[in-house]
Amino acid sequence: MSGPGVRARLESVLQGQGTFVTTGHQPILLLGPLYVLYKALTAISLAAQLEQTFGAPVVPLFWIASDDHDWDEVGSTTILDRSDATRTLALPVPAGGERKSVGSHILDGPGLDVLDALPDIVPESEFTAHYLKLIRDAYAEGHRVSEAFARFLAGVLGDRGYAWIDSARPELCRAAAPLYRRLLSDWDGVVEAEAAGARALEAAGFDAPISRVEDALPLFFDEGGGRHRVRRGGAVPLEGWRERLEAAPEGFSPNVASRPALESYLLPVAATVLGPGEIAYWSQLPPLFGALDIPLPSVHPRAAWTLVEARTRRILERTGLSPQDLAAGAEPIVERLTREARPEAVKRAFGHFREDAETGMAGIEAAVADNLPGLRGAVGKMRKGILDAASELSRQVDRATRERLDVRLGQVRRAGANLFPRRRPQERVLNPLSFLCRYGPGLVERLAHETDRQVASFLAGRAEDG
């Protein structure tokens, strides 16, 4: 829990006198991309505003999906370094742990060596030491990956009155066992509900985002060697799965389809905060919620921001660009600026030359075709040689122009790397650490304030829509 007042409110909700607003993510290294932070801030804001509306406690809850086994995603993060270049840090995958749940992995010294590079990567400011200490305290030897994530998230968000839950905790797994029994007892009904969700989307003209595994439940089992889908017709019969559930409920965990249902099965969830991809796959889930007799919570989109720093804004203003102009990367802009910066006399001369060359070559080709047709090949080579030479000279002109524009083009490239790294939205690639080190807790305050405004506007729009 985070914040002194959240415990009492949490106890009220658990006693049936309130509700939750949930969001969540895998315990990705150092909080992962910016959008993870945006999800948490949206849930906190939405809970506060719904609490005012309902007049009863509404607690924001971050569901740490530590039963996930995607080490490639969870174990790495991309940070913008001091030169605005992207640097990816990755924890080593534990030997034999490729399919094991990541959240329960215990951090050790050798695995944490990757974080030693952080002081040389992040910007230096009055805030840097604070955030590096938060990381050292959170990602300490002996901590679980999910515990490190929760500690660092708490350090970044501060006392904002939210709670979190670790999905891999044995207590939660045991509490989930009755839902898993329900899945096993109505295997055909559950499989059909998943298929119905996919058919409904496809009938509406959309692809079903959750791929189905033939005759498999939306459920995983890990007997120590890694997570695998619970399937019928394999080495384990239905009765065998039931026996395993009774003997070791901690070995079972939900998949992407059943995890949302599990949240609402265990907790009174009024609303959940989702990103665009999650909203897409949630649209496939109503039949599954119905088959399990679980209420479907309201869906609220997370906030989405692009952090435009003052130095980046100045570059945009000087070049007449908007952030969206760099969505395809900086190079198209670099090429345009280079063309525009060519000396006007050189551009005119090239244009006249090409026009004259085309006219002259057309005349030569016509004359040769009428009088010396055997030389057509030689004329073609001549045309190609002239145009190739012109193209090479044009490239040299561009290189010379770029050298004159070197500083300006470098700034455009830095702006592109900041706003759309790897041609993807900033929030989906960049870790918040560099921005936090540069601007400190004030950045989170500003984001929280803007998120409050966005959530209020969304709720007002819903009210107007009835």
Order of alpha helices (4+ residues) and beta strands (2+ residues): alpha-beta-alpha-beta-alpha-beta-beta-alpha-alpha-alpha-alpha-beta-alpha-alpha-beta-beta-alpha-beta-alpha-beta-alpha-alpha-beta-alpha-alpha-alpha-alpha-alpha-alpha-alpha
